[in-house]
């Protein structure tokens, strides 16, 4: 297993047109590659922002939008993580992370749906059920999406499955205390899983859209001991951080919370 990986978090604002959002992905994937990263993480809902109809833009994983992301990743030679929507049951969609590039082609469907703060994601989105950990350039990487970050058990499960780094694309809703909660939750989940957590949010938009969660920015990377290794403000930006995975083994030896925890 490798002991280090350089990653970039692309804190951007997706729009309503999937084709325009592909241009955003390409531009920032190239910037991440130029920064020396082998993995670039984009926010949730990169295919189309929340605040409008998402059923109409949903495409299968072998559809043209996902294929275009694959081609971007292939051409730039970087692994891309980007949020999209795929068809699901009962006329709903799945809130899907596409992970592609450098020999990887996988996906994760968001497990915990955001039925909170006056927004009902479950009206239009079907929940996923399966945690995902992948070997990316020799590093065990787990995946979660936005509201998932409030649920420690998922992050502990990802740690059990070998995750040394957990990435969390999000479109985090604004409101009193929400920025503080976002940063705190990222650090707490790192402590729960004794893994690095890289949480990539949409930048704060210029205009709100009702109760739809859009973004507050403040993408952040936390170490397994809760140390903030890098953080952005609310505006668009690219956060690049070196992840030293040997730290995970050291922390888990000294503080084996995954091993010591009991089930109730």
C-alpha positions in Angstrom: 0.0 0.0 0.0 1.2 3.5 -0.7 1.8 5.8 2.2 0.8 9.1 0.5 -1.6 10.6 -2.0 -2.1 14.2 -3.1 -5.7 15.2 -3.5 -7.6 18.3 -4.6 -11.1 19.4 -3.5 -12.8 21.5 -6.2 -15.1 23.8 -4.4 -17.3 25.1 -7.2 -20.9 26.0 -7.9 -22.8 23.8 -10.3 -25.6 25.2 -12.5 -28.8 24.0 -14.0 -27.2 22.8 -17.3 -25.4 19.4 -17.2 -23.2 20.3 -20.2 -22.0 23.5 -18.7 -21.1 21.6 -15.5 -18.9 19.3 -17.5 -16.8 22.3 -18.5 -16.4 23.1 -14.8 -15.3 19.6 -14.1 -12.8 19.6 -17.0 -11.3 23.0 -15.9 -10.8 22.1 -12.3 -9.6 18.5 -13.1 -6.8 20.1 -15.2 -6.0 22.5 -12.4 -5.8 19.6 -9.9 -3.5 17.6 -12.2 -1.3 20.7 -12.6 -1.2 20.8 -8.8 0.2 17.3 -8.8 -3.0 15.5 -7.5 -4.0 12.0 -8.6 -7.5 12.5 -7.2 -9.9 15.4 -7.6 -13.1 15.5 -5.6 -16.1 17.6 -6.8 -19.3 18.4 -4.8 -22.6 16.5 -4.7 -25.0 17.5 -7.5 -22.4 18.4 -10.0 -24.6 17.1 -12.8 -27.3 19.7 -11.9 -27.6 21.9 -8.8 -30.5 21.4 -6.4 -33.4 23.8 -6.5 -35.0 22.5 -9.6 -36.2 19.3 -11.3 -33.6 16.5 -11.1 -35.6 13.6 -12.5 -35.4 15.0 -16.0 -31.6 15.2 -16.0 -31.0 11.7 -14.5 -29.0 9.4 -16.7 -27.8 5.8 -16.3 -24.1 5.2 -15.4 -23.4 4.3 -19.0 -25.2 7.5 -20.3 -23.6 10.4 -22.1 -23.0 12.6 -19.0 -21.1 9.9 -17.1 -19.2 9.0 -20.3 -18.1 12.6 -20.7 -16.8 12.6 -17.1 -14.9 9.4 -17.9 -13.3 10.9 -20.9 -12.2 14.0 -19.0 -10.6 11.7 -16.3 -9.0 9.6 -19.0 -7.6 12.6 -21.0 -6.2 14.3 -18.0 -5.1 11.0 -16.3 -6.7 11.7 -12.9 -9.3 10.0 -10.8 -12.5 12.1 -10.6 -15.3 12.0 -8.0 -18.4 13.9 -9.0 -22.0 13.9 -8.0 -24.7 13.0 -10.5 -28.3 11.6 -10.6 -29.2 8.1 -11.9 -32.6 6.6 -12.5 -34.1 4.6 -9.6 -37.4 3.0 -8.5 -40.8 4.6 -8.3 -39.9 7.5 -10.6 -37.2 8.7 -8.3 -33.5 9.0 -8.8 -30.4 7.9 -7.0 -28.0 10.6 -5.6 -24.9 9.0 -7.1 -21.1 9.6 -6.8 -19.3 8.6 -10.0 -15.7 7.6 -9.3 -13.7 7.2 -12.5 -10.2 7.4 -14.0 -6.8 5.8 -13.7 -8.3 2.3 -13.9 -11.3 2.9 -11.7 -14.9 3.0 -12.6 -17.3 2.7 -9.7 -20.2 4.5 -8.0 -21.8 5.1 -4.6 -25.4 5.9 -4.0 -26.1 8.2 -1.0 -27.5 6.2 1.9 -28.9 8.9 4.2 -31.4 11.2 2.6 -31.8 14.8 3.6 -35.3 15.0 5.1 -34.6 17.9 7.4 -34.8 21.7 7.6 -37.9 21.7 5.5 -36.4 19.8 2.6 -37.5 16.2 1.7 -34.9 14.6 -0.5 -36.7 11.3 -0.2 -39.6 12.7 -2.3 -37.4 12.5 -5.4 -34.4 10.4 -4.4 -34.2 6.7 -3.5 -31.7 5.7 -0.8 -28.6 3.6 -1.4 -27.7 0.7 0.8 -24.1 -0.3 0.3 -21.0 1.4 1.8 -18.1 1.7 -0.7 -14.3 1.6 -0.2 -12.0 1.5 -3.2 -8.2 1.1 -3.7 -7.2 4.4 -5.4 -3.5 4.4 -6.2 -2.8 2.0 -3.3 -4.9 4.0 -0.8 -8.1 2.8 0.7 -10.7 5.5 0.1 -14.3 5.4 1.4 -17.2 7.5 0.1 -20.1 9.4 1.7 -22.3 12.2 0.5 -23.4 15.3 2.4 -26.1 14.3 5.0 -24.2 11.0 5.5 -21.7 13.0 7.5 -24.1 13.2 10.4 -24.1 9.4 10.9 -21.0 8.1 12.7 -21.8 4.4 12.1 -21.3 4.7 8.4 -17.8 6.2 8.8 -16.9 3.5 11.3 -18.0 0.9 8.8 -15.9 2.5 6.1 -13.0 2.3 8.5 -13.7 -1.4 9.1 -13.7 -1.9 5.3 -10.2 -0.4 5.1 -10.7 3.3 4.4 -7.7 5.4 5.2 -9.3 8.5 3.7 -13.1 9.2 3.4 -14.2 11.8 0.8 -17.6 13.6 1.3 -18.9 15.5 -1.6 -21.8 17.8 -0.4 -24.3 20.5 -1.3 -24.7 21.7 2.3 -27.7 23.7 3.2 -27.2 27.2 4.6 -28.7 28.4 7.9 -27.8 29.4 11.5 -24.8 27.4 12.7 -24.6 25.3 9.5 -21.0 26.3 8.6 -19.8 25.5 12.1 -21.7 22.1 12.1 -20.1 21.2 8.7 -16.6 21.7 9.9 -17.2 20.1 13.3 -18.8 17.0 11.7 -15.9 16.5 9.3 -13.5 16.5 12.2 -15.7 14.3 14.4 -16.1 11.7 11.6 -12.4 11.6 11.2 -12.1 10.9 14.9 -14.8 8.3 14.8 -13.2 6.4 11.9 -9.6 7.2 12.7 -9.2 8.1 9.0 -8.6 11.3 7.0 -11.8 13.0 6.0 -11.9 15.3 2.9 -15.3 17.1 2.8 -15.9 19.0 -0.5 -18.9 21.4 -0.5 -20.4 23.5 -3.2 -19.3 27.1 -2.9 -21.8 29.6 -1.5 -24.1 30.6 -4.4 -24.9 34.2 -5.3 -28.6 33.5 -5.0 -30.6 31.1 -2.8 -33.3 28.8 -4.2 -36.0 28.3 -1.5 -35.3 25.5 0.9 -33.0 23.6 -1.5 -29.5 22.9 -0.1 -27.0 24.6 -2.3 -23.7 25.2 -0.5 -21.8 27.1 2.1 -18.3 26.4 1.0 -15.7 25.8 3.7 -14.4 22.5 2.2 -12.1 21.0 4.7 -9.6 18.2 5.2 -9.2 16.7 8.7 -6.6 14.3 10.0 -7.5 11.1 11.9 -6.9 13.1 15.1 -9.2 16.0 14.1 -6.5 18.4 13.0 -7.6 20.7 10.2 -5.0 20.2 7.4 -6.7 22.7 5.0 -9.9 24.7 4.7 -11.4 27.1 2.2 -13.7 30.0 2.8 -17.2 30.3 1.2 -16.0 31.3 -2.3 -14.9 29.0 -5.1 -11.4 27.5 -4.9 -9.2 24.5 -5.1 -7.8 22.9 -1.9 -4.8 20.6 -2.4 -3.6 18.5 0.4 -1.0 15.7 0.8 -2.5 12.7 2.7 0.1 10.6 4.6 -1.7 7.3 5.2 1.0 5.9 7.5 -0.5 8.3 10.1 -3.7 6.2 10.0 -1.9 3.1 11.1 -0.1 5.0 13.9 -3.3 6.5 15.2 -5.2 3.2 15.1 -2.4 1.5 17.0 -2.4 4.1 19.8 -6.1 4.8 19.8 -7.9 1.7 18.5 -11.5 3.0 18.7 -12.7 0.8 15.9 -11.4 -2.3 17.7 -12.5 -1.2 21.1 -16.1 -0.1 20.3 -19.0 -2.3 21.4 -22.3 -2.9 19.7 -25.5 -2.1 21.5 
